[in-house]
């Protein structure tokens, strides 16, 4: 889940309840889980159009994710109901990235072209894997997975909405 709508950006997703006092574990979409330490409010909901604002009472970055205590979520049952919902922040809270780095919501939807300007498809999803991100590219029911590393990604033009890639044999179904 990514996206930008109504000025909201997805920064994480609640994956499970923790303990009996209403805490939850969230998967961070940010490179740095510490990003949550500076947040006092989040919008929470199944998508960016159906959210409610919630105050963050406590944040504990952990190996398994970000442990959060959200106001109004006071027992395990309430925390369990939050599973699968997304955490959003106002777009004005977007952090600045170094040159050459991009947010997932900037990449999703971009057109992917090879070095000869042949269309490979559109980025449907970005997988955050331990070694590197992978762009899931879809075209006419075909799915390709392109590692987001400099050996394959030649350039990204967010203004034009285009990612240029260098392909190797077998990377894309022909």
N, C-alpha and C positions, 0 to 999 in steps of 0.2 A: 504494500500500500504506500503510495506516495501521492504527491499531488499538491496543487496550490489552488485554493478556491476560497473565496470570501476572505482573502488575506491570511489564511492559515497554512502552516507547514507541518507535515507529520514528522515527529521527532522520535517516536517509539510506539511500541505495541505491548499491551499487557498480556503476558503469557500464562501466568498462574497466580493463585493466592499464596500467601506466605504466613504461616502461623495462625493465631486465633484472634488477633487484634485488628484485622482489616488491612494488613499490609499486602502489597502485590509485588510481583517481579515483572519488570518490563524489559523488553529487548530494545536496545537503543539503535536508532538509525544513524546516529552521529558517530564520527570516527572516535571521538573522545567521550566516554561515559561521564566525565567530569562536567560536561555541558549541562547536566541536570542540577548540579550543585548551585548554579546561579538562577534557577527558576523558582518563582514563588507561586505562579499560577500556570495552569495548563487547561486546554480545552480537551474534553474527553468525549469520544463517541464512536459509533460504528463506521462513520465516514466524516469528511470535512463539512458536510451540510447539516449533520445532525449531532451537534455537540452541546455540551454544557461546560461552563467554566468551573474549575475546582481548584482550591488552594492546596498547595503541597505543604505538608506539615514536617516531613522528614525525608531525607534522601541518603541512601547508603549504596555507593557503587560496590558491586561484588563480582566475583568471577562468573557467576551464572546470569548476571544481568544487573539492572538497577532496582534495588528494593526501595519502594515508595510507600509512604503513609499519606493518603489523600484525605482531606477533610470530608466528613460525612460517610466514609467507608469505615465502619467501626467493628465489624466482625467478619469472620471467615466467609459466611454465606454471602454477604454483600460484596466481598472481594472476589469470590468465585463468579458472581454475575458480571464482573468487569472483564473477565477473560475474553481476549480477542478484540477488545476495543482499542482504539488508537489514541495516542497522545499528540496533541497539536499545540503549537505556539503561534502567536501573532507574527506575521511576516516581518514586522519591524524588529523582532527579536532574533532575526536570522544572523548568524555569526558570519564574519568575513573569512573567506578561504584564501589560501595562498594562490598565486598565479599558477594555472595549470591544474587546479583541483576544482571539482564540480559537485554540486548537490545531486542526489539521486533524482529529485523532481526535475532537475534541468536536463538530465540524460533521458529519462523515460519519455517516449514519444518522438525522439529524434530519428531522422532518416539515416540509415547506414548505407554508405556507398563504398565500393572497392576502389582500388587505385586507378582503374580504367573507367570510373564513373558509372559502373553497373550497380543498380539498386539491389541491395541484399534484403532490405526490409526496414521495419521500425522497431526500436527498442521497446519491448513490452514490460520488461522487468530488469532490475539489477540485483543479482545475487551477491550477498556479502559473505564471501568465503574466507577461511583463515589466511590463505596465501595471497589472494587478490580478489577483486570484484570480477564478476562475469556478466556480460551484457546478454540477455536473452532477446534474440531478434526474431521477429515473426514476419512471414510474408506468404500469402496464399496457403495458409494451413501448414506451412513448413516452419520449423523452429531451428534456429542455429544458436550456438553458444560461443561467444567470442570473449576470450580473456581480456580484461581491461588493463593490459600492460603495453609498454611502449613498443615491444616487438610486433604487436598486431594493430594497435590504435595509432594511426599516423597523425591524426589531428581531430580536434573537436571545435566546431564553430557554433556557439550557442546562438549567435545572431541569425545565422542561416538555418539553424536546426539540423546540422549535418555532422555526422561522424564518418571520417574516412578511415578505412581499415586495410591492412595488408593480410591477405588470406594465405593459408597453406592448404595443401590438398587434404580433402576430407573435412575441412572445417565447416563448410556449407554444402548442403545437399544440392546437387545440380540438376 
